[in-house]
Amino acid sequence: MADTIAETVDLLYSIDQDHLTLDQQIALGSALANLAQAERLEQINERLRVIHQVLNTWALRAATTTDGR
């Protein structure tokens, strides 16, 4: 997904904004906002994956120890 986001960023920032109509400027602004949201969601998703790995490790350790510590 990161490659897709990077390619989209490159594409969006390569647009010559000086020659856009008002509607195109609004659409570009909306696309940039959506892209920022997608990047943030990807960061959140990555953090959740890390948390999931930590919790699974803890659960596995608890299941394999005799006293639960």
C-alpha positions as CSV (number, residue, x, y, z in Angstrom):
1,M,0.0,0.0,0.0
2,A,2.9,2.4,0.7
3,D,4.0,2.3,-2.9
4,T,0.5,3.2,-4.1
5,I,0.4,6.1,-1.6
6,A,3.8,7.3,-2.7
7,E,2.9,7.1,-6.4
8,T,-0.3,9.0,-5.7
9,V,1.5,11.7,-3.8
10,D,4.0,12.1,-6.7
11,L,1.1,12.4,-9.2
12,L,-0.9,14.9,-7.1
13,Y,2.1,17.1,-6.4
14,S,3.1,17.1,-10.1
15,I,-0.1,18.7,-11.1
16,D,0.3,22.4,-12.3
17,Q,-2.2,24.1,-10.0
18,D,-1.9,27.4,-11.7
19,H,-3.9,26.1,-14.7
20,L,-6.7,24.4,-12.9
21,T,-10.3,25.5,-13.0
22,L,-12.0,26.2,-9.6
23,D,-13.7,22.8,-9.8
24,Q,-10.4,21.1,-10.5
25,Q,-8.8,22.9,-7.6
26,I,-11.6,21.8,-5.3
27,A,-11.2,18.2,-6.5
28,L,-7.4,18.3,-6.0
29,G,-7.9,19.7,-2.5
30,S,-10.3,16.9,-1.8
31,A,-7.9,14.3,-3.2
32,L,-5.1,15.6,-1.1
33,A,-7.3,15.5,2.0
34,N,-8.3,11.9,1.3
35,L,-4.7,11.0,0.7
36,A,-3.7,12.5,4.1
37,Q,-6.5,10.4,5.7
38,A,-5.3,7.3,4.0
39,E,-1.7,7.9,5.2
40,R,-3.0,8.4,8.7
41,L,-5.1,5.2,8.6
42,E,-2.1,3.2,7.3
43,Q,-0.1,4.5,10.3
44,I,-2.8,3.5,12.7
45,N,-3.1,0.1,11.0
46,E,0.6,-0.5,11.4
47,R,0.5,0.4,15.1
48,L,-2.4,-1.9,15.6
49,R,-0.4,-4.7,14.0
50,V,2.5,-4.1,16.4
51,I,0.1,-4.1,19.4
52,H,-1.5,-7.3,18.1
53,Q,2.0,-9.0,17.9
54,V,2.8,-7.9,21.4
55,L,-0.4,-9.2,22.8
56,N,-0.1,-12.5,21.0
57,T,3.5,-12.9,22.3
58,W,2.2,-12.2,25.9
59,A,-0.6,-14.7,25.5
60,L,1.7,-17.3,24.1
61,R,4.1,-16.8,27.0
62,A,1.3,-17.0,29.5
63,A,0.0,-20.2,28.0
64,T,3.5,-21.8,28.0
65,T,4.5,-21.0,31.6
66,T,3.3,-23.1,34.5
67,D,2.5,-20.2,36.8
68,G,1.0,-17.8,34.3
69,R,3.8,-15.2,34.5
